[in-house]
Amino acid sequence: MGEWELEGLVSVSRPVLVGRLLELDAAGGLTSAHVRAGARLAGVHSRTVWRWVEAARSEGRVERRRRSRFELSDQAWEVLAQAGGNVSVLYRHLKDCGDGDAGVSLASVYRAVQRELAAGRVLPDRAVVRQERVERETRQALADLVVAGAGVGAPSAGGGAGPAELMPSREAAPVAQASGVVLPAGAQAVHTASVRAVAEAVGQAMAAEGAACVFGDAGRGKTAALRMALSDPPVGWSVTWVRVPVRPSVSELRRAVFEALTLPGRFPHRSAEADERIIGALGQARVLVVDEAQRLPVPCLEYLQSLWDHPQARMALVLCGAGSERAVARVPQLASRICAWQEVGRLAAGEVAATVSAFHPLWAGVADGEVAWIDQSCTHGVFRTWAALTTHLQNALLTVPDATVDRALLRRLFRRLSPPA
């Protein structure tokens, strides 16, 4: 059998051939005869083999260079769906958009669409795509605005919301009395950094119709922050606060939710009927706030998850309470659905003076150094303790003639705010 007959039976791949030629080249023995013989074995021209060798020398590449293949993005697929599957419309869109896909050919777009369809990707109905786009834009708008009322400022002259109203203030600022927030006489609710953070977390949950968990040690103002954040919800949204009984059963929690929604009629005896009426009420955009969520056992948390997961429900679920994050963690399937975990911490040392000055006139004229001493000695950045101290100081000034606010008086009041060691 001759040389040319053997060539029909023997073939060699590019990596193997180039590797052998590079070995000969390193030894100084590579000749044109080697390249011609290799080209016949690989079934290519000798000039191609020389290019392979050069690519291996300069780039270290023995394989064929992969060509970048045009792929359809989710946005392009949505454009195609809106066009009813018309690839020419998508092609014109890509040309007009001016991004990296502008230079792609019509044939490449056709091939990309065929690959997606062959892989099982389905073009949704045009009306469904349009509705999803509207809902997505609405959710994004809610996320951009966070929660109405989170900013501080007067209405603009034209009567609409000015930029100052939509952007949270960086300073602690007093606001109107928030519904459900009990304050000492003369005090005002204050937008602290924690209040703004809670407002942002709740706004994200509303935008995604998801769930949020607001947690932190007792007395740090979690409930007050939530009530301020939700005091003026966006148009179309309502807020429902659920009072959680101590160690409730699922039936007790169901009744609490039913009553919080103020549904007409008596509470049904059959749980299925009660759930049907609750789901019906949750079909409208609503924030369901469950305070003291740390009291809820696992079955109750699973019940709240079932309400939120229902296809007809349009709700943002907010779980709040000292230790609520640990309660939620006991239900991994619920914890994995929390889109915003927000801890309410102590007042930072740098914001205490501005916050308490805006909170009550009693502290407005107190030197920052004295406020810092009070915070280090007693309140420790806990807003509830500041509110209690304010009440005790007011009472002392009203009941003791010619009372002088000094450290001796404050130390006496401090002892009323904590149990004996």
TAWOSUL-V918237 format. One record per pair of residues at least 6 apart in sequence whose ideal C-beta (glycine too) atoms are under 7 Angstrom apart, sorted by the first residue. I is the first residue (numbers start at 1). J is the second residue. Records with the same first field share a line. If there is no record, write none. Layout:
I: J, J
This chain:
7: 40, 41
10: 41
11: 41, 43
12: 41, 42
14: 42, 52, 62
15: 62, 63
17: 38, 41, 42
18: 52, 53, 56, 62
19: 62
21: 30, 34, 35, 38, 53
22: 56
24: 30, 34
35: 46, 49, 50
36: 46
38: 49
39: 45, 46, 48, 49
42: 49
55: 61
56: 62
70: 104, 108, 112
71: 112
72: 112, 113, 116
76: 90, 94
78: 129
79: 90, 93
80: 90, 113, 123
81: 123, 124, 126, 129
82: 126, 129, 130
83: 89, 90
84: 126
85: 123
87: 109, 110, 113
90: 109
91: 106, 109
94: 101, 102, 104, 109
95: 102
139: 207, 208
140: 207
142: 203, 206, 207, 234
143: 203, 204, 207
145: 166, 234
146: 199, 200, 203
147: 199, 202, 203, 229, 230, 233
148: 232, 233, 234
149: 231, 232
150: 168, 196, 199, 229
151: 164, 165, 166, 167, 168, 169
152: 169, 173, 175, 191
153: 162, 164, 165
155: 162
156: 162
168: 196
169: 191
171: 354
172: 190, 191, 192, 351, 354, 355, 358
173: 190, 191, 358
174: 188, 189, 190, 358
175: 188, 189, 191, 228
177: 189
178: 189, 227, 228, 231
179: 227, 231
180: 227
181: 189, 224, 227, 228
183: 189, 387
184: 360, 387, 390, 391, 394
185: 394
186: 360, 361
187: 359, 360, 390
188: 358, 359
189: 224, 228
190: 355, 358, 359
191: 228
192: 347, 351, 355
193: 351
194: 221, 225, 344, 345
195: 225, 228, 229
197: 342
198: 214, 225, 226, 229, 342, 344
199: 229
201: 212, 214, 340, 342
202: 212, 229, 230, 318
204: 339, 340
205: 211, 212, 316, 318, 339, 340
206: 237, 287, 316
208: 339
209: 314, 315, 316
210: 316, 337, 339
211: 308, 317, 337, 338, 339
212: 318, 338, 339, 340, 342
213: 319, 324, 325, 328, 338, 341
214: 222, 226, 318, 320, 342, 344
215: 321, 322, 324, 325, 343
216: 222, 322, 343, 344, 345
217: 322
218: 322
219: 382, 383, 384, 385
220: 344, 345, 346, 382, 383
221: 344, 383, 384
222: 320, 344
223: 291, 320
225: 344
226: 289, 318, 320
230: 239, 287
233: 239, 287
236: 285
237: 285, 286, 287
238: 284, 286
239: 287, 289
240: 260, 261, 286, 288, 289
241: 260, 289, 291
242: 256, 257, 260, 288, 289, 290
243: 256, 260
244: 256, 290, 291, 292, 293, 295, 296
245: 252, 256
246: 295
247: 295, 297
248: 256, 300
250: 299, 300, 303
251: 271
253: 300, 303
254: 271, 274, 303
255: 267
257: 278
258: 267, 274, 278
261: 278, 281
263: 277, 281
267: 274
268: 274, 277
278: 307
279: 307, 310, 312, 313
282: 307, 313, 314, 315
283: 312, 313, 314
284: 314
285: 314
286: 314, 315
287: 316, 318
288: 315, 317
289: 318, 320
290: 304, 318, 319, 320
291: 320, 321
292: 321
293: 319, 320, 321, 324, 327
294: 321, 322, 323, 324, 327
296: 327
298: 330, 331
301: 327, 328, 331, 334
302: 331
304: 317
305: 333, 334
307: 313
308: 315, 317
319: 328
325: 341
328: 334, 335, 338
329: 335
346: 380, 381, 382
347: 355, 381, 383
349: 372
352: 371, 372, 375, 381
353: 368, 371
356: 363, 371, 386
357: 363, 364
359: 386
360: 390
362: 390, 393, 394
363: 371
374: 410
375: 381
377: 414
378: 385, 389, 414, 417
379: 385, 386, 389
385: 417
388: 417
389: 413, 417
392: 413, 416
393: 413
396: 403, 409, 413
397: 403
403: 409
